[in-house]
Amino acid sequence: MVELSPREREILTFEREWWKHAEVKDSAVRTRLGLTPEDYYRALTAIIDQPGALAHDPLLVRRLRRQRLSRQRQRQASRLGRRPAGS
């Protein structure tokens, strides 16, 4: 299994703990990670698909994957003119 880089682990740690800080998330992404929010979310999406991410923080990665799947289903349902399952 490929290990996560220190930067990838830093991004996962930030995602797990950002709410503990007084800053708005977008501002915290810029100041703490030096990324635009778009680059941050792009990186986070790529990271959670890596097996090493699941080994590093299984609860966070599974939650993020579930949230992504839920958003995908909602978008698909709205394109088809249906209500999402569970609504």
Disulfide bonds with the S-S distance in Angstrom:
none
